[in-house]
Amino acid sequence: MDKPKSEKTITIKINGKDRPFQEKKEEKKGKSWELRQLDRKQEQTEFFTSIQTAAGKEADDSFDWILPEETEDEDIKEYKIAAPPKSPAKNGLSTLARKFRGRNKQGFLTSIFLAVFFAVLLGTSFGFIMLKLVFTDQAAETVAPPINETPEAANQQTPAAAADLETIKTYVVQGGVFSNNDAAQQIQKANSQKGVYSQSIKMGEQTFLFLGVSGSLDEAKEIGADLKSEGIDVFAKEVAFGGRAIEGVNAEEKKLAEIAPVLYQSLSAGAASASLGRSITPETAEKIESYIKTVNELQADQIQNKNLISVREELLNASKQIDTYQQSGDGAAAGKIQEHLLGFLAAYQSLLQSDGQ
């Protein structure tokens, strides 16, 4: 047999006091027992019919509420629903800022802390960036491939198309014209024994022997007269060193070839004054200084042509001897001026015949 279900108790709170009461279910219990005592041998259909009929009657029956008498029972304990635990706050700048604002309502400490923190963070970041850049540059310099380039190849410039050599017309003191170079060398040696410098220059099929240069024919004649007094047979004349275009020179060599004729003209005028024991005029000295400055500004390592190298050296040496003569009036310096200018004419003539090679 099934055990009867426990009676349910309903508690009603009136004026702060609990008043329990129970529902009377006697009639329900009686009816339930009567159903259980039915003859189980009845057919299954009648059994289910009686159950449905009893269930319908039970649903229609009403019951009375019986309120129990008021009793002074102990108060039922009341429990408060606890709030769910707060999840731990995430650490971060916003959390730190809220804590500081909670402790310092004016926000003064928060501002200082954040300013210091961001300053340190920014400075550290820049430091790491600069350090990385330095190491990167050093690594790039370390792994840079060596440059296999000789100084000559690095300084070599693209040759210019051509350099125009102007015709130099000058006045010379000539010591003779020879059909072969050997005869000119013998006379040159004899002049040297007398303390007079001379320069042999081949022009065409003949070799000319020159003993001095001048800026005018009259001064050339005066210089020749002094040499005749020493037993040397000479005469004054005008000579032209024909101009032409030469190929295969670079930009620096072209500049030198263009300025050399005008510089020579000024130097020859100064040389004639020095040979005659006269002072060099200020106009001539100013021109020489200006042209020499231009020559000195040229890149000497760019001048590769051997004849142009000789041209440059003879012009610079003649200029130095003129400076020496102006300062001391030394007659030996005057002879050196003539010597370097005759060397210039020889190098210039070689340059014309060599086609710039």
Secondary structure, DSSP 4 states (H G I P E B T S, - for coil): -PPPPPPPEEEEEETTEEEEEEE--HHHHHHHHHHHTS-TTS-HHHHHHHHHHHHHHHHH----EEPPPP--PPPPPP-PPPPPPPPPPPPSHHHHHHHHHHH-TT-HHHHHHHHHHHHHHHHHHHHHHHHHHHHHHHHHHHHPPP----HHHHH--PPBS-EEEPPEEEEEEEEEEESSHHHHHHHHHHHHHTT---EEEEETTEEEEEEEEESSHHHHHHHHHHHHTTT---EEEEEEE--EEE-SB-HHHHHHHHHHHHHHHHHHHHHHHHHTT-PPPHHHHHHHHHHHHHHHHS-GGG---HHHHHHHHHHHHHHHHHHHHHHH--HHHHHHHHHHHHHHHHHHHHHHHHTT-
